[in-house]
Amino acid sequence: MLKRMGLFVLGLVLMAGEAMAQVFPVDAATSTTITSVKGDIVAWGVVFIGVALTIFAYKRVKSLVR
């Protein structure tokens, strides 16, 4: 079971790496691209935090209503 889970996580990391490479194209020749990627990472982080807070607030309000 643990071996299967490890293989699953490894496969997931490899697939996510390819997907992130498409979302954040990096050209080492220009520093503006790296700055742009940093901005994109911060923007995605803000989005994920917003989604997490929205889910938390929904569950909190739902528990208060009951």
C-alpha positions, -999 to +999 in steps of 0.1 A: +000+000+000+028+024+009+047+016-022+017+023-044+011+056-027+047+066-033+044+057-069+012+077-072+028+108-056+059+105-078+036+103-109+016+132-097+048+153-091+061+145-126+028+154-142+025+186-122+060+196-132+051+193-169+019+213-163+037+240-144+062+243-172+034+251-196+019+277-172+052+293-163+074+294-194+109+304-183+135+319-206+168+322-188+181+348-213+157+375-200+152+386-164+118+401-173+104+366-178+117+355-144+101+386-128+069+377-146+070+342-133+075+354-098+044+376-102+024+347-116+034+325-086+023+352-062-010+357-081-017+319-080-008+319-043-034+346-036-060+327-056-054+295-037-055+313-003-088+330-014-103+296-024-092+281+009-107+310+029-139+308+009-143+271+017-135+277+053-160+305+056-187+284+038-182+255+063-182+279+092-214+296+081-230+263+074-222+250+109-236+282+124-269+279+105-275+244+117 
